[in-house]
Amino acid sequence: MPSNRPFKRHRFPAVTILCAVRMYLRYPLSYQDVTDLLAERGLDVDRSTVF
């Protein structure tokens, strides 16, 4: 049975998760690079969280 909320039990909103995944997959970035880009947008995310 498909769920309407695939990120239901995650700490961050779905928009934030999708933004991080999109950046990581679209550009040749490291986890630290993605963390830095999210920090520029005002989101405090640890590198291991992006992993």
Buried (B, 14 or more C-beta within 10 A) or exposed (E): EEEEEEBEEEEBEEEBBEBBEEBBEEEEBEBEBBBEBBEEEEBEBEEEBBE
